[in-house]
Amino acid sequence: MTFNTGDLLYIAPFLVLAVSGMLLVLAEAFFTGKDRTALAGITVAGALASTVVSIVLYRHLGPTSSRLLFSEMLVADRTGYVLSGLFGVVAALAALLAPSHQRTHGWVVGEYYGILLLTASGMVLLAQAANLATVFLGVETMSIGVYVMTALRRRSRRGNEAAMKYFLMGAFATAFLLYGMALVYGAVGTTNLVQIQQRLVSGNLGLLTVGSFLMIAAFAFKVAAVPFHMWAPDAYEGAPTPVTAFMAAAVKAAAFAAMMRVFGQFMGGDKLPYGVIGWASPMVVLAALTITVGNIAAIRQDNIKRMLAYSSISHAGVLLVGLCAMGLGSASGKAAMVYYLIAYSLTTMGAFAVVSYVGSKDNERLDIEDWAGLASRHPAAALAMTVCLLSLGGMPPTGGFFAKFYVFKSAMEAQDQQLLWLTAIGVINSAISIFYYLRIVTAMYFKDARGEIATTRSAGLVFVMAACPLVILEMGLFPNWWLTL
């Protein structure tokens, strides 16, 4: 491997996040008590600086140009920079949510902010990965940080239990991922994704098939696809709400960014995506199960965090549909996937911002009945939550509607219309999902409040509650601008 100093410019988003994260971990030792809230501002500045750098580099590259970096370990292209910018924005939003929640619920931990940015740096690695080794480093950098953040509320038994379950399941996923990569290497003799693409047909198909299937299982853990989803509801419920928001939005988006590189781009096309030994054969089954089981389980939930957890599982299924379409040669597959990831991430951050806002000291109000009459007490919060829920359900004129529309459209464009049945399952389940989202809307608007609803407020929290629904509506009203990205 050769080191080219010119390549450093193209990984600037990663460097900004990594350096800022390390400095924040050191700076935390010099902040005490309420002064730790200043760390949130530094975190937001670092995350947004990474996003700005991503935008500059996005504009620097041409629409179809790309550049391999550090002996083809990383790739610089517009898709990677759009996703890198998204991870910076989500990290900034997660930092804005944290201070008020930390003060109210008694987990004022300065390490959160440094770990947050270091975790986001691993996500940027995944967005620019061009080698299986880089994919592994990105996955582990991201995962270890999230394990730690899940357990930051140290006095919470539920949080400790959630972190332990998440860690153990993540360890199993890591073993599957590493073993799968080893088998792929044995099949084609390289971990370079560009070279893997060139050697798909000439390699050992048996090893390649088993290796790719093990990698699918590993990524299925990361995105909480059925039947590898059982950790998600417990982890989402037990983690502090800002951490849950970051997990649901950024971690899922980063895992799919890696899957887009590995399966959609370098192992896609007309060589080995489908058929008896193709990776799309098990993935379409996972997609159908994930959409259906996620929706059915969400219907039965009375806890909002668990409901949103199962909802995120269902959304993972929809994204798997888009990934299969991308791998099977759909011309609009990549654009549909990126648009969906942006809309889903911002919608999720907005929804969890309202969940954080409604909770108060010693009472997070996570049961749906606790939200009765919210519209009469806090109409702006109820409106923000309604917009986010309608977007998650795929209702116009929100970004969530066009996200699902473009993903299902790309699936219908796949080779020989092989995904029509999967598209039908997705559309039917999208209609079913409206039921459990409207349960919350009904409670907020059509049930009487049981008394005053105390809230957790801060300027950053209110900003997230206002900004995310507005962007979601803008994405629904003007989707073409976003698709040109």
Secondary structure by P-SEA (a helix, b strand, c coil): ccccccccccaaaaaaaaaaaaaaaaaccccccccaaaaaaaaaaaaaaaaaaaaaaaaaccccbbbbcccccccccaaaaaaaaaaaaaaaaaaaacaaaaaaacccccaaaaaaaaaaaaaaaaaacccaaaaaaaaaaaaaaaaaaaacccccaaaaaaaaaaaaaaaaaaaaaaaaaaaaaaacccccaaaaaaaccccaaaaaaaaaaaaaaaaaaaacccccccaaaaaaaaccaaaaaaaaccaaaaaaaaaaaccccccccccccccccccaaaaaaaaaaaaaaaaaaaaacccaaaaaaaaaaaaaaaaaaaaaaaaacccaaaaaaaaaaaaaaaaaaaaaaaaaaaccccccccccccccccccccaaaaaaaaaaaaaaacccccaaaaaaaaaaaaaaacccccaaaaaaaaaaaaaaaccccaaaaaaacccccccbbbbbbcaaaaaaacaaaaaaaaaaacccccccc
